[in-house]
Amino acid sequence: MKKPLKHIAIRELLRKYPDGLSTKQICRLSGIGERVTRPALRKMADAYIDRWIRGEFQKPPEAVWCVVEVPEDCPPPYMKEKA
């Protein structure tokens, strides 16, 4: 299955900013719309919410997203075999 290019662009952007970025910052820096960015972040297995920042006056808090660096030699978890 081919990975969408938006996921790759978002992942590379988040790797450049190890402290993380909010969704608005990701949209502004990448040029990808918010309607695409939010679902992409939720689908990315290596993206996670690191912390929340307080929103401006009467706005909800914003999530700060980061990506985890997965080592290439990371073995998959062992699955129990059915007897």
Protein Blocks (a to p, Z undefined) as FASTA:
>chain_A
ZZdfklmmmmmmmmmmmnopafklmmmmnopafklmmmmmmmpmkbccfbdcdddehiac
ddddddddddfklccddddddZZ
